[in-house]
């Protein structure tokens, strides 16, 4: 039944402690064959530890990991048929690119002719076939990362793990390699788990994103689901730039009230009359001469848009607009009710 469902890996209730600190707390996740899953979270949230547990470099304190239905929790890393691409490339500096690519096959005592064919195929696919005689010290960061990816590809693993592989590269090269990686995944139809703290990488690469914080899954969903319907305030603020505005508000007498700022509810709107935290994306706020005036604190020109930092009834407030007719100390805005999300003021969970 497990294999019929197409699951490559199933992580069940995995926990990990370092001293008394819980790094992963009852973590469970299933990944289907061919999926590109991105694990996204802030530094120290447990995402890299998760990869190390999957590939066998760390031992969980509890829980089970299965690959293709087999419990691999006690297997050595070399026996798991997993390839791991590191942030720092992890190439052998004294070996040539060819030797780095072919090492795993040599250790398996694969026939030399087969090794040559596989190295040729992978190196041509990644555009590093002209670098085979060179050593890592003479390569650029992008070239080294391609070699690291090639070394993983040549193993033909059941699962690829990528631990922040682009974080050491400059912005333009990250964009280029991100696109190459997405195309490569589409061609190979391989199963990948990719760890990053960069939401842009997550949104552009992932079939699904798993957001974690303090070792706990906050939300799993497509990039669109997570952006448009975050399950809690942490996700709402973590995804999107500028981050979502989170404001204190009250439902009273058929109106949403933020101090003197009032928005009438539409007919059929049914929420108890109490205090809430509401969220609205900066890009969803509308400038309008008929709106409510607020004080501007600063303007930030981004090239394709303007970021306006303002004060809304004593609360920090951000607006993103494509065109700014006039820079002034006050602006008038409206908040479209259909763009506002309501969160429980205590738990921070989305109210649906």
C-alpha positions as CSV (number, residue, x, y, z in Angstrom):
1,X,0.0,0.0,0.0
2,X,2.8,2.4,0.8
3,X,4.4,2.1,-2.6
4,X,1.0,2.2,-4.4
5,X,0.5,5.7,-3.0
6,X,3.8,6.7,-4.6
7,X,5.5,7.9,-1.5
8,X,9.3,7.8,-1.6
9,X,9.9,8.9,1.9
10,X,7.8,8.9,5.0
11,X,9.0,10.6,8.2
12,X,7.0,9.7,11.3
13,X,7.1,11.5,14.6
14,X,10.8,12.3,14.5
15,X,12.2,14.2,17.4
16,X,15.8,15.4,18.1
17,X,17.4,17.0,21.1
18,X,20.7,18.6,21.5
19,X,21.4,18.7,25.3
20,X,18.0,19.7,26.6
21,X,17.0,21.8,23.5
22,X,14.3,20.3,21.3
23,X,15.4,20.9,17.6
24,X,12.7,18.7,16.0
25,X,9.4,18.0,17.8
26,X,7.3,15.0,16.5
27,X,8.1,15.9,12.9
28,X,6.1,14.0,10.3
29,X,6.2,14.4,6.6
30,X,5.4,12.3,3.5
31,X,7.0,13.0,0.1
32,X,5.7,11.6,-3.1
33,X,7.8,10.3,-6.0
34,X,8.9,13.2,-8.2
35,X,8.0,16.0,-5.8
36,X,10.2,19.0,-5.2
37,X,9.7,19.8,-1.5
38,X,11.2,22.9,0.1
39,X,11.8,23.0,3.8
40,X,11.7,26.7,4.7
41,X,12.3,28.4,8.0
42,X,14.6,30.8,10.0
43,X,18.1,30.0,11.1
44,X,18.1,27.4,13.9
45,X,14.6,26.1,13.2
46,X,15.8,22.5,12.7
47,X,15.7,22.2,8.9
48,X,19.3,21.2,8.3
49,X,19.2,18.8,11.2
50,X,16.2,17.1,9.5
51,X,18.3,16.5,6.3
52,X,21.2,15.1,8.4
53,X,18.8,12.7,10.1
54,X,17.3,11.6,6.7
55,X,20.7,10.8,5.3
56,X,22.0,9.2,8.4
57,X,24.5,11.8,9.6
58,X,22.4,12.4,12.8
59,X,20.4,9.8,14.8
60,X,16.9,10.8,15.9
61,X,15.9,10.4,19.6
62,X,12.6,9.0,18.5
63,X,10.6,8.4,15.3
64,X,10.9,6.4,12.1
65,X,12.1,7.1,8.6
66,X,11.0,5.0,5.7
67,X,12.2,5.0,2.1
68,X,10.2,3.0,-0.4
69,X,8.4,1.4,2.5
70,X,11.7,0.2,4.2
71,X,12.6,1.5,7.7
72,X,16.0,3.0,7.1
73,X,16.4,4.5,10.6
74,X,19.3,2.2,11.6
75,X,21.0,2.0,8.2
76,X,24.4,3.6,7.6
77,X,24.5,6.7,5.3
78,X,26.1,4.7,2.5
79,X,23.3,2.2,2.5
80,X,20.4,4.6,2.1
81,X,20.7,5.4,-1.6
82,X,20.5,9.2,-0.9
83,X,22.5,12.0,-2.3
84,X,23.2,15.1,-0.3
85,X,24.3,18.4,-1.8
86,X,25.9,20.7,0.8
87,X,26.0,24.5,1.1
88,X,29.8,24.5,1.0
89,X,30.0,22.1,-2.0
90,X,32.1,19.5,0.0
91,X,34.4,18.7,-3.0
92,X,37.7,17.0,-2.6
93,X,40.2,19.8,-3.3
94,X,43.1,17.5,-4.4
95,X,40.9,15.7,-6.9
96,X,39.9,16.8,-10.4
97,X,36.3,17.4,-11.4
98,X,36.3,14.1,-13.1
99,X,37.5,12.3,-10.0
100,X,35.0,14.1,-7.8
101,X,32.2,13.1,-10.1
102,X,33.3,9.5,-10.5
103,X,34.3,8.7,-6.9
104,X,31.1,7.0,-5.8
105,X,31.1,4.8,-8.8
106,X,34.7,3.9,-8.3
107,X,34.0,2.9,-4.7
108,X,31.3,0.6,-6.0
109,X,33.8,-0.9,-8.5
110,X,31.7,0.0,-11.5
111,X,33.3,-0.8,-14.8
112,X,35.6,2.1,-16.1
113,X,33.7,2.3,-19.4
114,X,30.4,2.8,-17.7
115,X,31.9,5.4,-15.4
116,X,33.2,7.4,-18.4
117,X,29.8,7.3,-20.1
118,X,28.0,8.4,-16.9
119,X,30.5,11.3,-16.2
120,X,30.2,12.4,-19.8
121,X,26.4,12.4,-19.7
122,X,26.1,14.2,-16.4
123,X,28.9,16.8,-17.1
124,X,27.3,17.7,-20.5
125,X,23.9,18.1,-18.9
126,X,25.3,20.5,-16.3
127,X,27.6,22.3,-18.7
128,X,30.8,21.3,-16.9
129,X,32.2,18.9,-19.5
130,X,35.0,21.4,-20.3
131,X,36.1,21.4,-16.6
132,X,36.8,17.7,-16.0
133,X,40.6,18.1,-15.8
134,X,40.5,21.0,-13.4
135,X,40.5,21.0,-9.6
136,X,37.9,22.8,-7.4
137,X,40.4,25.6,-6.4
138,X,40.3,26.9,-10.0
139,X,36.5,26.9,-10.3
140,X,34.0,29.7,-9.6
141,X,31.3,29.2,-6.9
142,X,28.7,28.4,-9.6
143,X,31.0,25.8,-11.3
144,X,31.7,24.2,-7.9
145,X,28.0,23.9,-7.1
146,X,27.3,22.3,-10.5
147,X,30.0,19.8,-9.8
148,X,28.4,19.1,-6.4
149,X,25.0,18.6,-8.1
150,X,26.7,16.4,-10.7
151,X,28.3,14.2,-8.1
152,X,24.8,13.6,-6.6
153,X,23.2,13.0,-10.0
154,X,25.7,10.4,-11.0
155,X,24.7,8.2,-8.0
156,X,21.2,8.0,-9.4
157,X,19.7,8.1,-5.9
158,X,16.1,7.5,-4.8
159,X,16.2,10.9,-3.1
160,X,18.1,14.1,-3.4
161,X,18.7,16.3,-0.4
162,X,19.9,19.9,-0.9
163,X,21.1,21.9,2.1
164,X,21.0,25.6,1.1
165,X,23.1,24.9,-2.0
166,X,22.8,28.4,-3.4
167,X,23.4,30.5,-0.3
168,X,27.2,31.1,-1.0
169,X,26.5,32.5,-4.4
170,X,25.9,36.1,-5.5
171,X,22.4,37.2,-6.3
172,X,22.6,36.9,-10.1
173,X,24.1,33.5,-10.0
174,X,21.5,32.3,-7.5
175,X,18.8,33.2,-10.0
176,X,20.5,31.4,-12.8
177,X,21.2,28.2,-10.9
178,X,17.7,28.3,-9.4
179,X,16.3,28.2,-12.9
180,X,18.7,25.4,-13.9
181,X,17.8,23.4,-10.9
182,X,14.1,23.7,-11.6
183,X,14.6,22.6,-15.3
184,X,16.8,19.7,-14.1
185,X,14.1,18.5,-11.7
186,X,11.5,18.7,-14.5
187,X,13.7,16.6,-16.8
188,X,14.7,14.0,-14.3
189,X,11.4,13.8,-12.5
190,X,13.5,13.0,-9.4
191,X,12.4,13.4,-5.8
192,X,14.1,16.3,-4.0
193,X,14.0,17.9,-0.6
194,X,15.5,21.3,-0.5
195,X,16.4,23.3,2.6
196,X,16.5,27.1,2.6
197,X,15.8,30.2,4.7
198,X,15.2,32.2,1.5
199,X,11.5,32.6,0.7
200,X,12.2,33.5,-2.9
201,X,14.0,30.2,-3.5
202,X,11.1,28.4,-1.8
203,X,8.4,30.1,-3.7
204,X,10.1,29.7,-7.1
205,X,11.3,26.1,-6.7
206,X,8.9,24.1,-4.5
207,X,5.9,22.0,-5.6
208,X,5.1,22.3,-1.9
209,X,6.7,24.3,0.9
210,X,7.0,23.0,4.4
211,X,7.4,25.9,6.8
212,X,8.9,25.1,10.2
213,X,9.8,27.1,13.3
214,X,11.3,25.8,16.5
215,X,11.3,22.3,15.1
216,X,7.5,22.3,14.5
217,X,5.7,22.3,11.1
218,X,3.7,25.5,10.8
219,X,2.1,24.8,7.4
220,X,2.4,22.6,4.3
221,X,1.1,23.8,1.0
222,X,1.8,25.0,-2.5
223,X,3.5,28.4,-2.8
224,X,0.1,30.0,-3.7
225,X,-1.7,28.4,-0.7
226,X,0.9,29.6,1.7
227,X,1.0,33.1,0.4
228,X,-2.7,33.6,0.0
229,X,-3.9,31.7,3.1
230,X,-1.3,31.4,5.8
231,X,-2.4,29.3,8.7
232,X,-1.0,31.5,11.4
233,X,0.7,34.9,12.0
234,X,4.2,33.4,11.9
235,X,3.6,32.1,8.4
236,X,1.8,35.3,7.4
237,X,4.8,37.5,8.4
238,X,7.5,35.1,7.2
239,X,6.2,34.8,3.7
240,X,6.1,37.8,1.4
241,X,8.1,41.0,1.1
242,X,7.3,43.5,2.5
243,X,5.9,41.3,5.2
244,X,2.1,41.2,5.9
245,X,0.7,44.0,8.1
246,X,-0.6,42.5,11.3
247,X,-2.9,44.9,13.2
248,X,-5.1,44.9,16.3
249,X,-8.7,45.4,15.4
250,X,-12.2,44.9,16.8
251,X,-15.5,43.7,15.3
252,X,-18.1,46.0,16.7
253,X,-21.6,47.0,15.5
254,X,-21.2,45.6,12.0
255,X,-17.8,47.4,11.5
256,X,-14.2,46.4,11.6
257,X,-12.6,49.1,13.8
258,X,-9.0,50.2,14.1
259,X,-9.3,53.3,16.3
260,X,-11.0,55.9,14.1
261,X,-10.5,53.6,11.1
262,X,-13.8,51.8,10.3
263,X,-14.7,49.3,7.6
264,X,-18.4,48.2,7.3
265,X,-18.9,44.5,7.0
266,X,-20.8,43.1,4.1
267,X,-24.1,41.4,4.6
268,X,-23.7,37.8,5.8
269,X,-20.3,38.4,7.4
270,X,-20.4,36.3,10.6
271,X,-17.7,36.7,13.2
272,X,-18.3,37.2,17.0
273,X,-18.0,40.8,18.2
274,X,-14.6,40.7,19.9
275,X,-10.9,41.7,19.4
276,X,-8.9,40.2,16.6
277,X,-5.6,40.4,14.9
278,X,-6.0,41.1,11.2
279,X,-3.6,40.8,8.3
280,X,-3.3,42.5,5.0
281,X,-0.6,42.4,2.4
282,X,1.1,45.8,1.7
283,X,0.3,45.4,-2.0
284,X,-3.4,45.0,-1.2
285,X,-3.8,48.4,0.4
286,X,-5.3,51.0,-1.8
287,X,-4.5,54.7,-2.1
288,X,-7.7,56.7,-2.4
289,X,-8.6,60.4,-1.9
290,X,-11.9,59.1,-0.3
291,X,-10.0,56.9,2.2
292,X,-8.8,57.6,5.8
293,X,-5.7,59.8,6.3
294,X,-2.6,58.3,7.9
295,X,0.8,59.7,8.6
296,X,3.8,58.7,6.5
297,X,7.1,58.0,8.2
298,X,9.3,57.2,5.2
299,X,9.3,56.3,1.5
300,X,11.5,53.5,0.1
301,X,12.0,53.4,-3.7
302,X,12.5,49.8,-4.9
303,X,12.7,50.4,-8.7
304,X,9.5,48.6,-9.7
305,X,7.5,49.9,-6.7
306,X,7.4,52.2,-3.7
307,X,7.3,51.0,-0.1
308,X,5.5,53.5,2.1
309,X,6.1,53.1,5.9
310,X,3.4,54.7,7.9
311,X,1.6,54.9,11.2
312,X,-2.0,53.6,11.5
313,X,-3.5,54.4,14.8
314,X,-0.2,53.9,16.6
315,X,0.6,50.7,14.7
316,X,3.4,50.2,12.2
317,X,1.9,49.9,8.7
318,X,3.4,49.2,5.3
319,X,2.0,49.9,1.8
320,X,3.4,48.9,-1.6
321,X,2.4,50.8,-4.7
322,X,3.6,50.7,-8.3
323,X,3.2,54.4,-8.9
324,X,3.4,57.2,-6.4
325,X,1.7,60.4,-7.6
326,X,3.2,62.7,-5.0
327,X,5.5,62.3,-1.9
328,X,3.8,63.9,1.1
329,X,3.5,63.6,4.9
330,X,0.0,62.1,4.9
331,X,-1.8,59.8,2.5
332,X,-5.3,58.5,2.3
333,X,-5.9,54.7,2.2
334,X,-8.7,52.1,2.0
335,X,-8.4,48.5,3.2
336,X,-10.4,46.1,0.9
337,X,-12.4,43.8,3.2
338,X,-12.0,40.9,0.9
339,X,-8.2,41.1,1.2
340,X,-8.2,41.1,5.1
341,X,-7.3,37.9,7.0
342,X,-8.6,37.4,10.6
343,X,-6.4,35.7,13.2
344,X,-7.2,34.6,16.7
345,X,-5.7,37.3,18.9
346,X,-4.4,34.7,21.5
347,X,-3.2,31.7,19.4
348,X,-2.4,33.6,16.2
349,X,-4.2,31.0,14.1
350,X,-6.1,31.9,11.0
351,X,-9.9,32.1,11.4
352,X,-11.6,30.6,8.3
